[in-house]
């Protein structure tokens, strides 16, 4: 059985890794800002897609449950 890393630990490690990456890039903030904004926008799109997928899966599960009854 695979041991899953707790979400809060994964988040903390991700933040540390991102901070290191930004620091090691040695780029000025005015260069980093649009790059990070672009990454944020991509994440926002992915989050919206995940939400929609979850809605669809939930609706399908509810429908299947209703059909069983």
N, C-alpha and C positions, 0 to 999 in steps of 0.2 A: 504494500500500500504506500502510495506517495504521500509524503508529508508536505502540506501546503504552508507556505509562509504566511503569517498573519498579515492582513491588509495594512494595519497601521505600521508594521515593520517595513513592509515593501514601500510604503509611501515615504517613510523617513529615509530609507536608503536611496530612493529615487531623488529626493531633494538634495541629499548630500552629493550624489553623483552629478546632478545638474549644476550645483554650485561649483564643483571642481571643474567641470567642463567649461563653464563660463569663465572662471578664473584663468584656466590654462589657455583659453583662446587668445588672451591678450589683445582683444579688440576693444575699441572705445565703445562706450554706451550708445552713442548715436548710430553705430553700426549694428550692435546687438539688438537694439529695440525693435527695428522692423523684422528682424529674423525671428525674435521671440513672439512678436505679434502674429506673424504668419503661422508659426507652430501652434499658437493658441487658437487661431481660427480653424486650423485643421482639427485640433482636438475638439473644438465646439461642434464641428460638423459630425465627427465620429460619435460624440456623446448623444447628439440628436438622433443619429441613426440607431444607436444602441437602445435608446428610449423607445423609438418607434418599433424596433424589433421585439422588445419586451412587451409592448402593448399588444402587438399581433399575436405573440406566443400566449399571452394571458387570455386574450379573446378566444383563441383556438381552444385552449384548455377548458375555459368556461363553457364553450359550446359543446365540447366533447362530453363534459360532465353532465350538462343538461340533457344531452341525447341519451345518456345511460339511465337517467332517472325516468 
